[in-house]
Amino acid sequence: MEDELRQSSRYMNALCVYPRIRFDIQRENEKVILLIREHPVTQIPWVLQSVGMLLILFLLNLIIPDIFNVWQVLFFNLFSLAAIAAFIWLNYLRWNYHVGLITNERILDIDFKSALYKEVSIAKLSNVEEISSASAGYAGTLFNYGDISVMTAGADVNIEFRHAPDPSFIVKLINRLSHDKNGNNNN
C-alpha cells in the first residue's frame, strides 16, 4: 500500500500522507500514515472575526483620542491588541493541534480543548466496524470536506473527524487498513 500512497500534503497541511511526525504515545513499529486537520476554509469565520475586531479598533481610534487622554488611549489599544492576538493565537492552536492520526495500527483523535487540556480517543484498526462520511451544505460540497464517523466494536470509543478534507479518500484508506488488519484482502 505504501507504493500507492506517496508522501504528500494537501489543503494547506490539513491532509498529510506519510507526514514526518511522531507523537507521544506512538509505539515502536507504528507508522503515521495520515494526519488530518479541519479543512482550512472552515477557519474563515474566526479569521474574518479577527479582521473585524482590528477594523473596529482602528475606527475606535478615530473617535476615542478626542474623549480620553493619551495614556488611556495607549492602555486601551495595548489591552485590545493583546486580546485580539490571544483570540487569533488560541484559534490557530486549536486548528493546528486538533488532529486525527491514522497509523498502521490505530486511529487517534486528538482534541485540543484549550491551552492546558487535550483529549485523546484511540481505536484499534482491527476493531473498526463501520465508517461513514457526510458532506453537508454548499461549502462542504464545493470545497470537498465533511464529517467522518468511525464506529468500533467492543469497548473502544467511536471517533469523529469534523470538517475533514477529502472525506472519501480518508474513508477508503481506513477501510483498506481495517480490512488488512482483519485479514481480509478483498477491497
Summary of the structure (lengths in Angstrom):
residues: 187
radius of gyration: 21.3
end to end distance: 12.1
largest distance: 75.1
contacts: 507
relative contact order: 0.15
helix: 43%
strand: 29%
